[in-house]
Amino acid sequence: MISMIMKASLAVFMLAGGIIKVFRVPFQVEHWRHYQYPLWFLTVTGILEIAGALAMTAGIWNRYAALGAGVLFIVLMAGAVHAHMFRARQSVLMTMPAMICLIASIMIIIRELM
């Protein structure tokens, strides 16, 4: 039950983030410029987050979908932590959402491999 809640929560959070990126909501565009990444990469990242959210949702019933989405989210969230801390030089506090998603993804992968 806890695993299902984690997967669903992570999927909802990543879906929201992906939609914000794909539709280029102004505050996200401003963040992206601060990270000094090209705007096309914003769209690609958003599409990957949406795809991962859909896969994580499927992962509630299919462990391989959860594993794939978990690996994708680990890569994306490691990149997010890097962008916040090293490209934008923001505080650790700003990385907390990405770190929580990173840790949740690792926990889901470990759970699915057991």
C-alpha angles and dihedrals in degrees: 000000000000090000091054091050091049092050093047093046093048091047092052093047093048092044090054091048092048093050091049090053098044092050090044096230105203098244090052092049089052091051090048092052089050089054088051095232122140115258093240086065089057090060093045091050091049092051091050091050092051092047090048091049091053091047092048089051089052086047089070085077102019119052094199091058089050091049093050093046090046093054091047091050092049090056093045095046093046086054091048092052089049092049093050098044105033109020098038096023092223125161124271087252089068090056095055098098091049092045092050090051090046092052092044090051091051091048092050092050092049090048093049093049093054 
